[in-house]
């Protein structure tokens, strides 16, 4: 059996850069939450904080938005309910479904997280310059849009 030589790009692949930035941001957010008095927050919880709408969401919808299985999201949600961060109640639109909402502790944690995200945005704009940072944000958004369009074609 002959060995196939793997092609090299000559530079770090874009997907690797995006993945590293995502992992560092996710880890950074958890550390900041711990510093702000939320030691119960874990990296897996970021999927919930990033997808739970303020009026509440169904776990299946959150899983879809996070790009994970319903079972995985359900496991994270149950853990966060046990920690007192989330609550589950009947969905008023569908009595068979449950709506995931923040508890009082969860609302405080989410508010601290969103404030930190606003602070990060300001710091990035200062670090890179507002114009350059705006271009970086625009390019990332457009990359996702282009890939979704290509997948739909």
N, C-alpha and C positions, 0 to 999 in steps of 0.2 A: 504494500500500500504506500503510495507516494505522499509526501507531506505537502500540504497546501500552504503557501506563504501568505500570511495575512497582510493586506494592504495597510499602509500607514498614511495618515493625512499630512504629516509634516508639522502639525500643530495640534494642540489639545482640542478634541472634538467639542463643538458647541454644546452638545447634550451633556458632556462632562462638566463644562463650566456652569451650566444652569443647575445641574444636579448638585454640584459643590455649593453654589450660592444658596440653594434651597436648604440643604442640610445644615449649613452654618447658620442661616437665619432661623431655622426651626430650633436648633440647639440654643441659640442666643435668646429666643423668646422664652424658653423654659427657664433659663438661668435668671432672666429678668423677673419672671413671675415669682421665682423663689426669693429673690432679693426684696420683692414688694409684698412679702408675707403670704405667699401662696405655695408652700412647700409640697402640697398634694398634687400639683400640676406635673404631668409627664408629657413627653414628646408625642405620644400617641394621641393625647387630648387635643393637639393642634388641629387635627382633622375635624373635630367637633366645633372648636372655636371658629374655624374658617368657614363652616357651612351652616351653622345653626342661625336661623333668622330670628330677629328680635321678638316676633310674635309666636315663635315656635315652629318646629319642622317635624316632619315624619322622618324616622330613622332611615327608611329606604331612600327618600329623596336626598338626605344628607350623604348617604353612601354613594349615590350616583354623582353628586357634585364633587365629592372627594376622590372619585375614581377608585373606590374600594368596594369589596363585597358587602352585601347587606349583613352577613354574619359577622364580619370584622367590625363594622360600624356598631352593630348591636352589642358586641362585647365591650367596646369602648364606652358606649352610652351606659350600659349596666354598671360598669366600674365607676363612672362619674356620678351616677345616681347614688351608688353606695358611699361615695366620698362626700355626698351632699352638695355637689356642684350643679347637678341637673335634677329635674323632676319629670315624671311622665304622668300624663292625664289623658282621658279619652279625647279623641279628636271630635270637636263639635260637628264637623262636616261628614264624619264617617265613624259611627259608634264602634265599629270593629277595630279601628286603627288607634294608635297612641300618638300623642303629640309630645315631643321632647321640648322642654322649656328650661330656662335657667332658674335655679333657686336663688335666694338672696345672695348666698356666698358666690354662686356662679356669676351673677350680674356684677358683683364687685370685681371678681377676677377678670371677666370679659372687659369691663370698663378700664381696668388697669392695663390690660393687654392692648386695647385700642389706643389708649393714650400713649403707650410706648411706641406703637406703630406710627402715630402722628409725629412723635419726637424723632423716630428713626428717619422718616421722610425728610424732616427739616435738616437733620444732620447729614444725610446723603446729599441734599441740595447744597449745603454749605461745603461739603468735602469735594464734590465734583463740579460745582457750579450749577445753578438752577437750570440753565439751558441744556447743558450736557446730561444732567440727570433726567430731564424731561425727555430727551431723545432716547436714553437708555430704556425708560419706561415704555415709550411709544414702540420701540423696536421689539421689546419682549411681547407686548400685547399683539403686535402685528404678526410676529412669528406664530403665536398660538392661532390667530385668525387664519393665517395662510394654511397651516397644517390641517385645521378643521375643514377648510374649504377643499383642500386636496383630498382629504379622506372622504368627503361627501361626493366627489366627482367620480 
